[in-house]
Amino acid sequence: MVNRKQLDPEDGPQAAFGARLRLKRDARGWTQDELAERIGCTGSHISAVETGRRPPTRRFAASVDRVFDTGDQFERQSMAVRQTALLEGFPEYVAHEGRAAEIRLFESGVIPGPLQTREYARALADGAVERGDITPEQAAERVDYLIGRQAALNRTPPPLLFAVLDESCIRRPIGGADVMDAQLARLIEFASLPNSGLQIAPFSMGERKPFVRLVHLLTLPDRSLMSYVESQIQGYLDRELSSVLPLVRNYHQLQIGAVSQAESVAMIEQLRKGTL
């Protein structure tokens, strides 16, 4: 016990998971080997998770829930560990997005997450792995997280979803010709939905384009507003009207300057044919 490492759950999601695991184990009076035997791993694995040297997998966390009869508490907590590849503030934003009445998206360079195909999302995640930004395991979790995010939007009644894409989104090749063609087809399908709106902000807007980075705006069921914007390394979730309303105004100006949905779909179809 003298050499037992002190755990601080405030050190991050992985440390919080490890500290809670040790607390539950100590409450049962089990050694690491005894817990490992019940889970089906080794005592050294338990030690590594408790001290933050190894992140808990979803399967491991589910086994912990089974052993301690904690429902899915450890499994849900492990998601916070695996989502460390996501920018700060983004998981919280997605939780609000899943219940929003209206969603307005602007993106530059890449198709917004709610409109991505799995193959397109996988290509982006694989690129992040090649750059060394995330691990292969985090890439898989990132794609699964996206699919879960999209599923949350397929509800009744569905939210109104408006997307204005910088022209670079449809021109930047991601994942090869087949992946990109399927992604463009997905945009056309999205534009045909009764609860959707799709516009392209053409390069010709120039300095009239109010945004250069991702901007997401939510109208919640109580009609309150929320914004989410990103820098290269951090996400910012904001509920203050004094800073959200100017973004809403700029978004309306963006929609006025962008081409119509019919013209946007025509642009995408021309790209698919190689005539634009």
N, C-alpha and C positions, 0 to 999 in steps of 0.2 A: 504494500500500500504506500510505502514511502516514495516510490518512484512513479506513482500514479499521476498521469498528466492532468492538470487542471483544465477544464473545458469552459469556454466563454461563449454562450449561445449568441452573443451580440457580434461575434466575429463574422457572421454571415450565415446563409441558409444551410450550408454544409455543416458548419459548426453547431448550429441549432438542432439539426437532425441528430448528430452524434451525441450531443448532450442529452437530448430527450431519450434516445435509445439507452444510454447508460442509466438514466434515472429510472426507466421502466425495469431494466434488468436488475438494478440494485434493489428495487422494491420487491421483486420476487426472490431475492437472495440467490440469484444464479451467477455462476462464473461465466466468463466469455465462452468457454468450451461447452458449458451446459446449454447456453442459448444457441450456440452454433449447431449442436446436435439436434435441437428441435427445429431449426430452420433448414438445415441441410447444407452447411458450409463449414468453415474452419474457425477456430478461435482467433487466429491471426486476422482473418477477414473481419470478424466482429471488431477487433481492436482497431483495425485500419479505418473502419467506418466511424467508430466512436471518436477517434482522434482527428478525423478530417483528412486522413491521408488517402482515402478512397471514397469516391462519391457513391451513394446508394443507387442501385438500379431500381427500375420500377418493380421487377420481379422480387428483388430482395425486400423492398419496402412492403409489398403485398404479403410476403411471408411473415414479416414482423407483425403486421396487423393481425394475421391469422393466429400467431402464437400468443399475442397479448390481448386478443379479442377487442381490438380498437377500431373496428369498422374499416374505413379506408383512410384513417387519419395520417398514418405514416406514408401511405402511397401518395396522398395529396401533398404532404410536406416535401416528399422527394421531388415533386414536380418543380418546386421553387429552386432546388439544387440544380436540376437539369436545365432550367431555363436561364442559367447564368450567361448563356450566349446571347440572350435577348437584351436589348437596351433597357436601362432603368426607366421605369414608368410604363413600359409597353404592356406587360401582363395586366396591370391595373386598367389601362385603357381598353384592352380587349374585353375585360369583364364588363365594362360599361357599354362597349359596342354591342355586346351580345343581348342587351335589353333596350337599345336605343330605338326611338321611333323613326328618326331620320339620320342618315349617315351621308356626309359629304367628304369626298376624298380628292386630293390632288397629289400626283406623284410625278417625279421627273426621273427618267433613266430606266426605271423598271415598272412593270405592271403592278398595281396595288395587290396586296395579299388576298383580299376577298375575291379577286377576279383571276387569280393564278391557277393554272392547271398543276397537278401534282408533279408532272415532269419538268415544268418550268421552275417550280419551287425547288425541286431536287437539283437542277442544274445550278441555281444560285447558291444553294447550300454546299454543293460539291466545290464550287469556286472558292467559297470561304475556307473550306478544308485545305485546298491547294495553297492558299495564301498563308495558312497556319493560324487563321483567326479562331477557328473552332476545331473540335475533334470530330472524327467520323460519327461517334455516338451522338454528339450534340447536333450534328447535321441531320441525323435521322429524327431526333426529337424535335428539331425545328420544323421539319416537314410535317410530322404528326401533329404538332401544335397548330400549324396553319390549317390543316384539314379539320381539326376540331373547331377552330375559329370560324371557318366557313360553314360548318354544320350548325353552329349556333345562330347563323343568320337565316337558315331554312326553317323558319318558324311561322306560325299562324296567329295573327296576321303578320306578313313579312314587313320588315322596315322599308321605308323609301331609301333607295341607295343611289346617290349621284356620284359619278366619277368624271373628273376632268383630267385627262392625261396629257402631259407634255408630249409633243411629237416624237421626242427621243425615246419614249416608252415603246412605241410600236416600230421604231426603226432600229433599235439596238438589238442585234441578234444574240439570243440566249439559248444555249443548249443544242445548237444546230438547226438545220432547216426544218426538219420534221417537228421538232419541239416547238419552234417558233410559229410554224403554220398552224398547229393545233391550238396554240395560245391565241393567235389572232382570230381563229374560228370561235374560240370561247368568248372573246369580246363581242363578236357579232351576235352570238347567242344571248349574251347578257343584255345587249341593247334592245332585244326583242321582248324582254320581260315587262309586264305592266307596271312594276314597281321600281323601274330602273331609269337612269338617264346617263348617257355616255356622250362625252364631247372630247375632241382633240384640240389642245391649245397649240396652234401651228408655230413654227419657228418665226414666221413673219410677224407675230405679235411683238417680238423684240422687247423693248423696254416697257411696253404696256403690260407685260405679264407680271402680276404682283408677287408671285412666289417663285423661288428657285429650288426649294427643298420640299420634302413631304409635309403636307398639312392635312390633318383630319379634323373634322368638325362633327360633333354629335348633338342632336336634339333628343333629350331624354323624355320618357312618357309624361313627366310633369312639366314639360316645355322648358326646362332649364338647359343651358348650353355648356358645352365643354369642348376644349380644343386639345389636340395632341400634335406636337411638332418635334422634329429631330434635328440634332446636329450630327456630325460624323460619329460622335462617341456617346451621345446621351439623348434620351427622350424626355420631353417635358409635358406633363399633363396639367392643364390649367382650367379652373372653374371660375376665375374672376372675370366678371363682365367687362371690366375696364380694359382687359387685354384680349378677351375672346371676341367681343363685338367688332373691333377693327378687322379681325381675320374674317369674320362673317361678311362684312362689307366688301373686303377685297375678293372674297370668293365669288360674290355676286358679280363684281366687275370682271373677274376671270371668265365666268360663264357667258357674259355679254360679248367678250372679245373672242372667245373660242368659236370654232365652226359648229354648225348645228349637228344634231345627232345623225340626220340623214347624210350630211356631208362627211361626217366622221366615219360612218360605216362604209361609205363609198371609198374613202381614203384607205381604209383597212383592206377592203376587197381588192383595190388596185395593187396594194403591197403584196397580197397573196398571189396575185397574177404576175407580179414583176413588172407592172406598167407604171409604177409611181417612183 
